């Protein structure tokens, strides 16, 4: 069983950062200075997914912007992919966002290979494809809450 909870201490935040560094910096070649930003330490709300035995396996964050609520930095360690970690993490984040900002537009920038995943969870592409850190993306907006 996978669980996802808001980060509540520095040890969990460090685990979330380690997952992001493994996935984005080491696997995908994103420069570390592009992966980490001011929002990490100021206004972003971080989440950590764990396996049944407590092993950290996924991370995410969200923050408010002038355009609504932006979901960001969703990362699942390679050995835990295709085991519903991303779904559990996304559902938990969306539940908390809805509770905190029920009328807000919820959006994210999805890598091309992640688009089908986000579409299954009620997001739709908007606008044109763009490049961020040498990775192709589409902006996606959450259109329909998905039942648990």
N, C-alpha and C positions, 0 to 999 in steps of 0.2 A: 504494500500500500504506500502510495506517495502522498505526502502532505506538503502544503505550501503555507507559510506564515510570514507576516511582516517581520522584518529584522528588528530585533529589540536590544541588541547589545553589539559591542565592537567586534567580538569574536565571530558572530554571525555575519556582520558586515564584511569582515575580512574574508570569510568563506565565499560570500557572494562576489567580491572583487576577484578572488582567485579563480572562480569559475569563469567570469567574464574574460579575464586575462588569458586563460587557457583556450577558450573558444574563439574570441575575437582577435587577440594579439598573436597567439602562437599558431592556431589553425588557419585563420583567415587573413593574417598579415596586416591587420589594422594597426596603425601606429599607436603606441601606448598613449601618447599625448592627445590623440583624437578619441580614444576610448574613454578616458577619464576627464571629467569636466567639473566646473564649479558646482553644478547641480548635485553631484555625488555627495558633497559635504554640506549642502545648504537646504534645498527645497525638495529634493526627490525622496520618495518613499520607496524603500527597498524591500524585496521579498527573497526568501530562500526556500527552495524545495528540498525535501529530504526523503530518503528511502525509509522503509519500515524500521531499519536498524539505526536510523539517525544520520546516515551518510549524506552530506550535502551533494546535490546532483543538478540543481538548476537555480537560476537567478533572474530577477527582473526588477524594473523600477517604473514608477510613474510620477508625473509632476504636472502641475497646472501651468498653462501658457496663455497667451493672449487669444489663442484659437480654441481653447478647451482643455481637455486632459490628454496628455501625450504619454502613451505607453512606450517604454524603451528598454533596450539592453536585455532582451529575452535571450537567455543562453542555457543550453542543456549540455552537460558533458557527454562526449561521444559514446561512452559505454552505457549511458542511460537513455539514449535516443530510441524512439519508437516503443516506449514503455509508458506513455501517457503523462510523462513529466510536464511537458509543455502545456497540455490541456489542463492539468490540475493547477499549474501556476497561473495560466491565463484566466481561468475561471475565478480563482481567488482574487486576483488583481481586479478583475471586472466587478466582482461583488463589492469590494471595498470602494472602488471608484464610484459605483452607483450609489452606495450609501452616503458617501461624502459629497458627491456632486451629481445628483440625479438628473439635472437638466443639461449637463455639459455635453458638448460634442466630444466623443472619444476617438482618438486617431493614433496612428503609428506609421512608421516608415518600414515597410517589409522588404527583405531581400527577396529576389525573384523566386528562389526555391522554397521560401516559406509562405508564399501567397496561398497555395491550396489549403494549408493548415489554418491560416487566418480566415479564409472564406468559409471553411467548415464551422467556424466559431462566430459567424455573423458579420464579418467585415467585408467591405467591397472596395475595389480599387477606384481611386479618383485621380484625375490629372494624368500627366505624362510620366513615363519612366525617367528616372534620373540616377546619377552616379554619386555615391557617397563613399569615401575611402576606397575608391576603385572597385566598389561592389554595386551592381545594379539594383535599384529599389523602385517601388511604387508607394505612394501615400495610400493608406487605407483608412476608411472610416467605419466605425462600428454602427451597424444599422438595426440590428435585431438582437435583443437579449436571447441567448440560447438557454433552454431549460437545463437544469443540473443533471 
